[in-house]
Amino acid sequence: MISIDECRKSELQKTAVIACQGVEGAYSQMAANAIFSNPDITYMRTFDGVFRAVSQGLCQYGILPLENSSAGSVTAVYDLMKAHHFYIVQGVKVSISHVLLAKEKTDVRHINQVYTHEQAARQCSRFFDENQHIKIIECANTAVAAQLVAQSDRTDIAAIASENCASLYNLAVLSRNLQNSQNNFTRFICISKNCEIFDHSDKISLMLTLEHKVGALHETIKQFADLGLNLIKLESRPIADTDFEFMFYFDLQASVESRDVYHLLLALEKNTKNFSFLGNYREISA
C-alpha cells in the first residue's frame, strides 16, 4: 500500500489534459465534462491507448467506462488497471440514453445493419430482438459508429449512439430511448498513474485473489463487516490458465483516512494474492 500522505490532495483540478476513448460525441466526453469544467480532450482509438497516453505523460488523466447498470462490468478496463498499476481518482455516473441515427430521409424499414459498441448493443437487446433482420456491426465506440454512418453513402445502415452525435455528424434521429431500461447508467472513472486521494473520498475499489479453500471469501467479507463497512460491489472472474481460480473485485463505502480501514488494507495486501488497491475516490452523478 502506498502511504496515505503520499496520495492525499485537497481537490481535483478542474482544467486538465484528458484522454478519452473514441471520437467527439462519445459518452466518455460527457463524463469528462461532468468531472472537469474545462477539459482539453485527446481522443484515443482504444482503451489501451488511453492508458498509454497517461503513462507517457501526454495526458494528465484518462476517462474510461467501468460498469453499466444493465450490461455489467467492462472487464477489459479492470485488466488494464491492473496491468498498468493505475489508480482511480474520481468516478461519475452518467445517464445513458441511446438513439437510432441515420442519414436524412433514411427509411427505418430499410435498415439492415446497425453500427454501435457491443455494450450499447447489449443495452438495446430488446430492439434487436424485435428487428432480427438487422445485423449488428460492432465498433470501438458509439460515436465512432455515428461517424462511420455519416461518412458512408449507404441508406440501409444506422448507428446507435448518443443524441449529441446527431448534430455533430449531421444525422437524423429515427428513434429515441432504445435502451431496455430507462434507468440506464454507466459508471465512468478518471484514472491516473499516480495515487491521488482527494477530500471527501468515500469509496474504495480493490482487486485480489483468494486462496482456493472453504471459507476464504467469507473470512474476507467478515473483516469488512467487523468494521461496519458497506460492501457495495462484489464480482468475480475466472483467471485464465488457472484451475478455476478467481479474481475478486470489491467496492466499499470507506475511506483510508480511517486508520482501521487503512490497517485492514495493509493486512489484505499481506495475506492475499494479487492484491491491487485501485483507489479511494468520490463518485458524482452527471
Phi and psi restraints in degrees (value plus and minus 20) as a CYANA .aco file:
   2 ILE   PHI     -95.3   -55.3
   2 ILE   PSI     125.0   165.0
   3 SER   PHI     -77.0   -37.0
   3 SER   PSI     118.7   158.7
   4 ILE   PHI     -77.6   -37.6
   4 ILE   PSI     -62.4   -22.4
   5 ASP   PHI     -83.0   -43.0
   5 ASP   PSI     -50.6   -10.6
   6 GLU   PHI     -89.9   -49.9
   6 GLU   PSI     -45.3    -5.3
   7 CYS   PHI    -118.4   -78.4
   7 CYS   PSI     -44.8    -4.8
   8 ARG   PHI     -87.3   -47.3
   8 ARG   PSI     111.7   151.7
   9 LYS   PHI    -160.0  -120.0
   9 LYS   PSI     146.2   186.2
  10 SER   PHI    -100.7   -60.7
  10 SER   PSI     -76.2   -36.2
  11 GLU   PHI    -174.2  -134.2
  11 GLU   PSI     133.4   173.4
  12 LEU   PHI     -90.7   -50.7
  12 LEU   PSI     109.1   149.1
  13 GLN   PHI     -83.9   -43.9
  13 GLN   PSI     129.4   169.4
  14 LYS   PHI    -114.6   -74.6
  14 LYS   PSI     -30.1     9.9
  15 THR   PHI    -141.1  -101.1
  15 THR   PSI     103.9   143.9
  16 ALA   PHI    -180.3  -140.3
  16 ALA   PSI     142.5   182.5
  17 VAL   PHI    -109.8   -69.8
  17 VAL   PSI     101.3   141.3
  18 ILE   PHI    -139.8   -99.8
  18 ILE   PSI     118.4   158.4
  19 ALA   PHI    -120.8   -80.8
  19 ALA   PSI     109.3   149.3
  20 CYS   PHI    -147.0  -107.0
  20 CYS   PSI     130.1   170.1
  21 GLN   PHI    -107.9   -67.9
  21 GLN   PSI     113.8   153.8
  22 GLY   PHI      95.2   135.2
  22 GLY   PSI    -165.0  -125.0
  23 VAL   PHI    -156.5  -116.5
  23 VAL   PSI     158.1   198.1
  24 GLU   PHI     -75.7   -35.7
  24 GLU   PSI     116.2   156.2
  25 GLY   PHI      79.9   119.9
  25 GLY   PSI     -24.8    15.2
  26 ALA   PHI     -88.4   -48.4
  26 ALA   PSI     133.3   173.3
  27 TYR   PHI     -81.7   -41.7
  27 TYR   PSI     -49.1    -9.1
  28 SER   PHI     -83.4   -43.4
  28 SER   PSI     -47.9    -7.9
  29 GLN   PHI     -85.4   -45.4
  29 GLN   PSI     -60.9   -20.9
  30 MET   PHI     -80.6   -40.6
  30 MET   PSI     -61.9   -21.9
  31 ALA   PHI     -83.6   -43.6
  31 ALA   PSI     -62.5   -22.5
  32 ALA   PHI     -82.5   -42.5
  32 ALA   PSI     -60.8   -20.8
  33 ASN   PHI     -89.6   -49.6
  33 ASN   PSI     -44.8    -4.8
  34 ALA   PHI     -96.5   -56.5
  34 ALA   PSI     -51.8   -11.8
  35 ILE   PHI    -107.4   -67.4
  35 ILE   PSI     -60.9   -20.9
  36 PHE   PHI    -134.4   -94.4
  36 PHE   PSI     117.8   157.8
  37 SER   PHI     -97.0   -57.0
  37 SER   PSI     -45.9    -5.9
  38 ASN   PHI    -164.4  -124.4
  38 ASN   PSI      45.6    85.6
  39 PRO   PHI     -96.8   -56.8
  39 PRO   PSI     119.1   159.1
  40 ASP   PHI    -118.6   -78.6
  40 ASP   PSI      79.2   119.2
  41 ILE   PHI    -113.2   -73.2
  41 ILE   PSI     110.4   150.4
  42 THR   PHI    -131.4   -91.4
  42 THR   PSI     108.0   148.0
  43 TYR   PHI    -115.2   -75.2
  43 TYR   PSI     115.0   155.0
  44 MET   PHI    -134.9   -94.9
  44 MET   PSI     132.3   172.3
  45 ARG   PHI     -92.9   -52.9
  45 ARG   PSI     -53.7   -13.7
  46 THR   PHI    -150.4  -110.4
  46 THR   PSI     145.7   185.7
  47 PHE   PHI     -79.8   -39.8
  47 PHE   PSI     -63.7   -23.7
  48 ASP   PHI     -81.5   -41.5
  48 ASP   PSI     -53.8   -13.8
  49 GLY   PHI     -82.0   -42.0
  49 GLY   PSI     -54.8   -14.8
  50 VAL   PHI     -84.0   -44.0
  50 VAL   PSI     -66.9   -26.9
  51 PHE   PHI     -81.5   -41.5
  51 PHE   PSI     -62.0   -22.0
  52 ARG   PHI     -87.2   -47.2
  52 ARG   PSI     -56.8   -16.8
  53 ALA   PHI     -82.9   -42.9
  53 ALA   PSI     -59.3   -19.3
  54 VAL   PHI     -93.9   -53.9
  54 VAL   PSI     -62.2   -22.2
  55 SER   PHI     -80.9   -40.9
  55 SER   PSI     -57.0   -17.0
  56 GLN   PHI    -106.2   -66.2
  56 GLN   PSI     -20.4    19.6
  57 GLY   PHI      61.7   101.7
  57 GLY   PSI      -9.3    30.7
  58 LEU   PHI     -93.1   -53.1
  58 LEU   PSI     -49.2    -9.2
  59 CYS   PHI    -154.8  -114.8
  59 CYS   PSI     130.5   170.5
  60 GLN   PHI     -98.0   -58.0
  60 GLN   PSI     -58.6   -18.6
  61 TYR   PHI    -158.5  -118.5
  61 TYR   PSI     143.3   183.3
  62 GLY   PHI    -147.1  -107.1
  62 GLY   PSI     130.1   170.1
  63 ILE   PHI    -136.9   -96.9
  63 ILE   PSI     107.8   147.8
  64 LEU   PHI    -162.7  -122.7
  64 LEU   PSI     126.9   166.9
  65 PRO   PHI     -96.6   -56.6
  65 PRO   PSI     120.7   160.7
  66 LEU   PHI    -136.8   -96.8
  66 LEU   PSI     -53.8   -13.8
  67 GLU   PHI    -182.2  -142.2
  67 GLU   PSI     118.7   158.7
  68 ASN   PHI    -131.6   -91.6
  68 ASN   PSI     124.7   164.7
  69 SER   PHI     -85.1   -45.1
  69 SER   PSI     -41.8    -1.8
  70 SER   PHI    -135.6   -95.6
  70 SER   PSI     -50.3   -10.3
  71 ALA   PHI    -117.7   -77.7
  71 ALA   PSI     -27.6    12.4
  72 GLY   PHI      69.2   109.2
  72 GLY   PSI    -184.6  -144.6
  73 SER   PHI     -96.0   -56.0
  73 SER   PSI     129.7   169.7
  74 VAL   PHI    -113.9   -73.9
  74 VAL   PSI      69.1   109.1
  75 THR   PHI     -84.5   -44.5
  75 THR   PSI     -48.5    -8.5
  76 ALA   PHI     -81.4   -41.4
  76 ALA   PSI     -53.7   -13.7
  77 VAL   PHI     -90.1   -50.1
  77 VAL   PSI     -61.4   -21.4
  78 TYR   PHI     -78.0   -38.0
  78 TYR   PSI     -63.8   -23.8
  79 ASP   PHI     -82.0   -42.0
  79 ASP   PSI     -60.8   -20.8
  80 LEU   PHI     -91.5   -51.5
  80 LEU   PSI     -53.9   -13.9
  81 MET   PHI     -78.4   -38.4
  81 MET   PSI     -64.4   -24.4
  82 LYS   PHI     -90.2   -50.2
  82 LYS   PSI     -63.0   -23.0
  83 ALA   PHI     -84.3   -44.3
  83 ALA   PSI     -57.1   -17.1
  84 HIS   PHI    -115.2   -75.2
  84 HIS   PSI     -25.9    14.1
  85 HIS   PHI      36.6    76.6
  85 HIS   PSI      27.2    67.2
  86 PHE   PHI    -115.5   -75.5
  86 PHE   PSI     153.2   193.2
  87 TYR   PHI    -149.9  -109.9
  87 TYR   PSI     130.0   170.0
  88 ILE   PHI    -108.8   -68.8
  88 ILE   PSI     108.7   148.7
  89 VAL   PHI    -134.1   -94.1
  89 VAL   PSI     -33.9     6.1
  90 GLN   PHI    -181.6  -141.6
  90 GLN   PSI     128.2   168.2
  91 GLY   PHI    -145.7  -105.7
  91 GLY   PSI     135.0   175.0
  92 VAL   PHI    -167.0  -127.0
  92 VAL   PSI     115.6   155.6
  93 LYS   PHI    -121.7   -81.7
  93 LYS   PSI      99.1   139.1
  94 VAL   PHI    -130.9   -90.9
  94 VAL   PSI     109.7   149.7
  95 SER   PHI     -92.4   -52.4
  95 SER   PSI     106.7   146.7
  96 ILE   PHI    -129.8   -89.8
  96 ILE   PSI     100.3   140.3
  97 SER   PHI    -146.0  -106.0
  97 SER   PSI      95.5   135.5
  98 HIS   PHI    -113.1   -73.1
  98 HIS   PSI     121.9   161.9
  99 VAL   PHI    -146.2  -106.2
  99 VAL   PSI     138.6   178.6
 100 LEU   PHI    -116.7   -76.7
 100 LEU   PSI     100.9   140.9
 101 LEU   PHI    -137.3   -97.3
 101 LEU   PSI     122.2   162.2
 102 ALA   PHI    -175.9  -135.9
 102 ALA   PSI     154.7   194.7
 103 LYS   PHI     -83.9   -43.9
 103 LYS   PSI     133.2   173.2
 104 GLU   PHI     -74.0   -34.0
 104 GLU   PSI     121.2   161.2
 105 LYS   PHI      51.0    91.0
 105 LYS   PSI      -9.7    30.3
 106 THR   PHI     -90.7   -50.7
 106 THR   PSI     113.5   153.5
 107 ASP   PHI    -109.2   -69.2
 107 ASP   PSI      99.3   139.3
 108 VAL   PHI     -77.7   -37.7
 108 VAL   PSI     -47.4    -7.4
 109 ARG   PHI     -89.7   -49.7
 109 ARG   PSI     -38.0     2.0
 110 HIS   PHI    -117.1   -77.1
 110 HIS   PSI     -21.5    18.5
 111 ILE   PHI     -95.3   -55.3
 111 ILE   PSI     107.3   147.3
 112 ASN   PHI    -144.0  -104.0
 112 ASN   PSI     -22.8    17.2
 113 GLN   PHI    -159.3  -119.3
 113 GLN   PSI     118.2   158.2
 114 VAL   PHI    -146.5  -106.5
 114 VAL   PSI     106.9   146.9
 115 TYR   PHI    -113.4   -73.4
 115 TYR   PSI     113.8   153.8
 116 THR   PHI    -191.4  -151.4
 116 THR   PSI     156.6   196.6
 117 HIS   PHI    -104.2   -64.2
 117 HIS   PSI     132.4   172.4
 118 GLU   PHI     -83.4   -43.4
 118 GLU   PSI     -52.8   -12.8
 119 GLN   PHI     -86.7   -46.7
 119 GLN   PSI     -61.4   -21.4
 120 ALA   PHI     -83.7   -43.7
 120 ALA   PSI     -58.7   -18.7
 121 ALA   PHI     -81.5   -41.5
 121 ALA   PSI     -61.1   -21.1
 122 ARG   PHI     -86.3   -46.3
 122 ARG   PSI     -57.9   -17.9
 123 GLN   PHI     -88.5   -48.5
 123 GLN   PSI     -42.4    -2.4
 124 CYS   PHI    -132.2   -92.2
 124 CYS   PSI      10.2    50.2
 125 SER   PHI     -80.3   -40.3
 125 SER   PSI     -51.7   -11.7
 126 ARG   PHI     -83.7   -43.7
 126 ARG   PSI     -58.4   -18.4
 127 PHE   PHI     -81.2   -41.2
 127 PHE   PSI     -62.0   -22.0
 128 PHE   PHI     -94.3   -54.3
 128 PHE   PSI     -51.6   -11.6
 129 ASP   PHI     -82.7   -42.7
 129 ASP   PSI     -55.7   -15.7
 130 GLU   PHI    -103.2   -63.2
 130 GLU   PSI     -31.5     8.5
 131 ASN   PHI    -154.0  -114.0
 131 ASN   PSI      46.1    86.1
 132 GLN   PHI     -90.6   -50.6
 132 GLN   PSI     -29.5    10.5
 133 HIS   PHI     -98.5   -58.5
 133 HIS   PSI     -34.0     6.0
 134 ILE   PHI    -105.6   -65.6
 134 ILE   PSI     108.1   148.1
 135 LYS   PHI    -112.9   -72.9
 135 LYS   PSI     115.9   155.9
 136 ILE   PHI    -106.8   -66.8
 136 ILE   PSI     106.8   146.8
 137 ILE   PHI    -129.0   -89.0
 137 ILE   PSI      89.0   129.0
 138 GLU   PHI     -96.0   -56.0
 138 GLU   PSI     117.8   157.8
 139 CYS   PHI    -145.1  -105.1
 139 CYS   PSI     145.3   185.3
 140 ALA   PHI     -86.6   -46.6
 140 ALA   PSI     -41.0    -1.0
 141 ASN   PHI    -184.2  -144.2
 141 ASN   PSI     130.9   170.9
 142 THR   PHI     -85.6   -45.6
 142 THR   PSI     -55.6   -15.6
 143 ALA   PHI     -89.0   -49.0
 143 ALA   PSI     -54.8   -14.8
 144 VAL   PHI     -81.7   -41.7
 144 VAL   PSI     -60.3   -20.3
 145 ALA   PHI     -79.7   -39.7
 145 ALA   PSI     -65.5   -25.5
 146 ALA   PHI     -82.8   -42.8
 146 ALA   PSI     -60.8   -20.8
 147 GLN   PHI     -82.4   -42.4
 147 GLN   PSI     -62.2   -22.2
 148 LEU   PHI     -84.3   -44.3
 148 LEU   PSI     -60.9   -20.9
 149 VAL   PHI     -85.1   -45.1
 149 VAL   PSI     -61.0   -21.0
 150 ALA   PHI     -84.0   -44.0
 150 ALA   PSI     -53.2   -13.2
 151 GLN   PHI    -103.7   -63.7
 151 GLN   PSI     -31.1     8.9
 152 SER   PHI    -108.4   -68.4
 152 SER   PSI     134.1   174.1
 153 ASP   PHI    -112.7   -72.7
 153 ASP   PSI     -22.9    17.1
 154 ARG   PHI     -96.2   -56.2
 154 ARG   PSI     128.9   168.9
 155 THR   PHI    -135.3   -95.3
 155 THR   PSI      -7.2    32.8
 156 ASP   PHI    -133.8   -93.8
 156 ASP   PSI      -2.1    37.9
 157 ILE   PHI    -146.3  -106.3
 157 ILE   PSI     138.3   178.3
 158 ALA   PHI    -167.6  -127.6
 158 ALA   PSI     153.6   193.6
 159 ALA   PHI    -150.0  -110.0
 159 ALA   PSI     128.8   168.8
 160 ILE   PHI    -126.2   -86.2
 160 ILE   PSI      99.8   139.8
 161 ALA   PHI    -177.8  -137.8
 161 ALA   PSI    -188.5  -148.5
 162 SER   PHI    -101.1   -61.1
 162 SER   PSI     136.8   176.8
 163 GLU   PHI     -86.3   -46.3
 163 GLU   PSI     -42.6    -2.6
 164 ASN   PHI     -77.3   -37.3
 164 ASN   PSI     -50.5   -10.5
 165 CYS   PHI     -90.5   -50.5
 165 CYS   PSI     -38.4     1.6
 166 ALA   PHI     -81.9   -41.9
 166 ALA   PSI     -72.5   -32.5
 167 SER   PHI     -93.5   -53.5
 167 SER   PSI     -54.5   -14.5
 168 LEU   PHI     -82.6   -42.6
 168 LEU   PSI     -58.9   -18.9
 169 TYR   PHI    -135.7   -95.7
 169 TYR   PSI      -4.9    35.1
 170 ASN   PHI      35.8    75.8
 170 ASN   PSI      31.3    71.3
 171 LEU   PHI    -135.8   -95.8
 171 LEU   PSI     137.1   177.1
 172 ALA   PHI    -115.2   -75.2
 172 ALA   PSI     124.4   164.4
 173 VAL   PHI    -107.9   -67.9
 173 VAL   PSI      94.3   134.3
 174 LEU   PHI    -109.9   -69.9
 174 LEU   PSI     -49.5    -9.5
 175 SER   PHI    -179.6  -139.6
 175 SER   PSI     125.8   165.8
 176 ARG   PHI    -134.1   -94.1
 176 ARG   PSI     144.6   184.6
 177 ASN   PHI      33.0    73.0
 177 ASN   PSI      33.6    73.6
 178 LEU   PHI     -97.0   -57.0
 178 LEU   PSI     -37.9     2.1
 179 GLN   PHI     -83.4   -43.4
 179 GLN   PSI     126.4   166.4
 180 ASN   PHI     -79.0   -39.0
 180 ASN   PSI     -62.4   -22.4
 181 SER   PHI    -129.6   -89.6
 181 SER   PSI     114.3   154.3
 182 GLN   PHI     -97.2   -57.2
 182 GLN   PSI     -30.7     9.3
 183 ASN   PHI    -123.2   -83.2
 183 ASN   PSI      44.3    84.3
 184 ASN   PHI    -127.7   -87.7
 184 ASN   PSI      94.6   134.6
 185 PHE   PHI    -148.1  -108.1
 185 PHE   PSI     127.6   167.6
 186 THR   PHI    -140.8  -100.8
 186 THR   PSI     111.2   151.2
 187 ARG   PHI    -106.3   -66.3
 187 ARG   PSI     104.0   144.0
 188 PHE   PHI    -129.0   -89.0
 188 PHE   PSI     131.1   171.1
 189 ILE   PHI    -142.3  -102.3
 189 ILE   PSI     128.7   168.7
 190 CYS   PHI    -121.6   -81.6
 190 CYS   PSI     101.5   141.5
 191 ILE   PHI    -129.7   -89.7
 191 ILE   PSI     133.8   173.8
 192 SER   PHI    -163.6  -123.6
 192 SER   PSI     131.9   171.9
 193 LYS   PHI     -98.6   -58.6
 193 LYS   PSI     -31.9     8.1
 194 ASN   PHI    -127.8   -87.8
 194 ASN   PSI     126.7   166.7
 195 CYS   PHI     -94.7   -54.7
 195 CYS   PSI      99.6   139.6
 196 GLU   PHI    -152.1  -112.1
 196 GLU   PSI     102.8   142.8
 197 ILE   PHI    -142.5  -102.5
 197 ILE   PSI      96.5   136.5
 198 PHE   PHI    -118.9   -78.9
 198 PHE   PSI     143.5   183.5
 199 ASP   PHI     -74.6   -34.6
 199 ASP   PSI     124.9   164.9
 200 HIS   PHI      50.5    90.5
 200 HIS   PSI      -1.6    38.4
 201 SER   PHI     -94.0   -54.0
 201 SER   PSI     104.1   144.1
 202 ASP   PHI    -152.9  -112.9
 202 ASP   PSI      -1.7    38.3
 203 LYS   PHI    -154.7  -114.7
 203 LYS   PSI     113.6   153.6
 204 ILE   PHI    -141.0  -101.0
 204 ILE   PSI     114.5   154.5
 205 SER   PHI    -136.8   -96.8
 205 SER   PSI     115.7   155.7
 206 LEU   PHI    -154.5  -114.5
 206 LEU   PSI     134.8   174.8
 207 MET   PHI    -150.1  -110.1
 207 MET   PSI     119.4   159.4
 208 LEU   PHI    -181.4  -141.4
 208 LEU   PSI     140.5   180.5
 209 THR   PHI    -131.6   -91.6
 209 THR   PSI     114.8   154.8
 210 LEU   PHI    -124.7   -84.7
 210 LEU   PSI     137.9   177.9
 211 GLU   PHI     -81.1   -41.1
 211 GLU   PSI     124.6   164.6
 212 HIS   PHI    -102.8   -62.8
 212 HIS   PSI      54.2    94.2
 213 LYS   PHI    -166.0  -126.0
 213 LYS   PSI     139.1   179.1
 214 VAL   PHI     -81.1   -41.1
 214 VAL   PSI     110.2   150.2
 215 GLY   PHI      67.3   107.3
 215 GLY   PSI     -21.9    18.1
 216 ALA   PHI     -82.0   -42.0
 216 ALA   PSI     -65.3   -25.3
 217 LEU   PHI     -88.1   -48.1
 217 LEU   PSI     -61.6   -21.6
 218 HIS   PHI     -79.2   -39.2
 218 HIS   PSI     -62.5   -22.5
 219 GLU   PHI     -84.0   -44.0
 219 GLU   PSI     -56.8   -16.8
 220 THR   PHI     -89.0   -49.0
 220 THR   PSI     -66.9   -26.9
 221 ILE   PHI     -82.8   -42.8
 221 ILE   PSI     -55.7   -15.7
 222 LYS   PHI     -83.0   -43.0
 222 LYS   PSI     -55.2   -15.2
 223 GLN   PHI     -83.5   -43.5
 223 GLN   PSI     -57.8   -17.8
 224 PHE   PHI     -86.4   -46.4
 224 PHE   PSI     -65.0   -25.0
 225 ALA   PHI     -83.6   -43.6
 225 ALA   PSI     -57.5   -17.5
 226 ASP   PHI     -82.2   -42.2
 226 ASP   PSI     -46.0    -6.0
 227 LEU   PHI    -115.0   -75.0
 227 LEU   PSI     -16.1    23.9
 228 GLY   PHI      52.0    92.0
 228 GLY   PSI       7.4    47.4
 229 LEU   PHI    -109.3   -69.3
 229 LEU   PSI     116.0   156.0
 230 ASN   PHI    -105.6   -65.6
 230 ASN   PSI      97.6   137.6
 231 LEU   PHI    -106.7   -66.7
 231 LEU   PSI      90.6   130.6
 232 ILE   PHI    -122.3   -82.3
 232 ILE   PSI     -28.4    11.6
 233 LYS   PHI    -173.3  -133.3
 233 LYS   PSI     114.9   154.9
 234 LEU   PHI    -160.9  -120.9
 234 LEU   PSI     100.1   140.1
 235 GLU   PHI    -160.6  -120.6
 235 GLU   PSI     127.0   167.0
 236 SER   PHI    -146.6  -106.6
 236 SER   PSI     130.1   170.1
 237 ARG   PHI    -157.2  -117.2
 237 ARG   PSI     117.3   157.3
 238 PRO   PHI     -85.7   -45.7
 238 PRO   PSI     122.8   162.8
 239 ILE   PHI    -111.3   -71.3
 239 ILE   PSI     107.0   147.0
 240 ALA   PHI     -79.3   -39.3
 240 ALA   PSI     125.1   165.1
 241 ASP   PHI      44.9    84.9
 241 ASP   PSI       6.6    46.6
 242 THR   PHI    -146.5  -106.5
 242 THR   PSI     146.5   186.5
 243 ASP   PHI    -109.0   -69.0
 243 ASP   PSI      54.4    94.4
 244 PHE   PHI      37.8    77.8
 244 PHE   PSI      22.1    62.1
 245 GLU   PHI    -108.1   -68.1
 245 GLU   PSI     132.0   172.0
 246 PHE   PHI    -146.8  -106.8
 246 PHE   PSI     123.9   163.9
 247 MET   PHI    -115.5   -75.5
 247 MET   PSI     112.6   152.6
 248 PHE   PHI    -129.3   -89.3
 248 PHE   PSI     118.9   158.9
 249 TYR   PHI    -131.1   -91.1
 249 TYR   PSI     111.6   151.6
 250 PHE   PHI    -144.8  -104.8
 250 PHE   PSI     116.6   156.6
 251 ASP   PHI    -138.9   -98.9
 251 ASP   PSI     109.6   149.6
 252 LEU   PHI    -143.9  -103.9
 252 LEU   PSI     126.4   166.4
 253 GLN   PHI    -106.0   -66.0
 253 GLN   PSI      78.0   118.0
 254 ALA   PHI    -186.2  -146.2
 254 ALA   PSI     147.8   187.8
 255 SER   PHI    -156.6  -116.6
 255 SER   PSI     121.7   161.7
 256 VAL   PHI     -92.9   -52.9
 256 VAL   PSI     -26.2    13.8
 257 GLU   PHI     -84.7   -44.7
 257 GLU   PSI     -44.1    -4.1
 258 SER   PHI     -97.0   -57.0
 258 SER   PSI     103.3   143.3
 259 ARG   PHI     -83.7   -43.7
 259 ARG   PSI     -55.7   -15.7
 260 ASP   PHI     -82.6   -42.6
 260 ASP   PSI     -62.7   -22.7
 261 VAL   PHI     -85.1   -45.1
 261 VAL   PSI     -64.2   -24.2
 262 TYR   PHI     -81.6   -41.6
 262 TYR   PSI     -63.4   -23.4
 263 HIS   PHI     -88.3   -48.3
 263 HIS   PSI     -52.3   -12.3
 264 LEU   PHI     -84.3   -44.3
 264 LEU   PSI     -63.0   -23.0
 265 LEU   PHI     -82.9   -42.9
 265 LEU   PSI     -59.4   -19.4
 266 LEU   PHI     -81.0   -41.0
 266 LEU   PSI     -60.7   -20.7
 267 ALA   PHI     -87.5   -47.5
 267 ALA   PSI     -61.1   -21.1
 268 LEU   PHI     -84.4   -44.4
 268 LEU   PSI     -59.6   -19.6
 269 GLU   PHI     -81.8   -41.8
 269 GLU   PSI     -57.8   -17.8
 270 LYS   PHI     -95.6   -55.6
 270 LYS   PSI     -55.7   -15.7
 271 ASN   PHI    -126.4   -86.4
 271 ASN   PSI     -19.4    20.6
 272 THR   PHI    -143.4  -103.4
 272 THR   PSI     141.5   181.5
 273 LYS   PHI    -110.9   -70.9
 273 LYS   PSI     129.2   169.2
 274 ASN   PHI      33.4    73.4
 274 ASN   PSI      23.3    63.3
 275 PHE   PHI     -94.9   -54.9
 275 PHE   PSI     110.2   150.2
 276 SER   PHI    -152.3  -112.3
 276 SER   PSI      99.3   139.3
 277 PHE   PHI    -105.5   -65.5
 277 PHE   PSI      91.0   131.0
 278 LEU   PHI    -107.0   -67.0
 278 LEU   PSI     -37.1     2.9
 279 GLY   PHI     124.4   164.4
 279 GLY   PSI     139.3   179.3
 280 ASN   PHI    -142.5  -102.5
 280 ASN   PSI      96.4   136.4
 281 TYR   PHI    -170.8  -130.8
 281 TYR   PSI     153.6   193.6
 282 ARG   PHI    -130.1   -90.1
 282 ARG   PSI     122.2   162.2
 283 GLU   PHI    -133.5   -93.5
 283 GLU   PSI     109.9   149.9
 284 ILE   PHI    -131.9   -91.9
 284 ILE   PSI     150.5   190.5
 285 SER   PHI    -130.1   -90.1
 285 SER   PSI     115.9   155.9
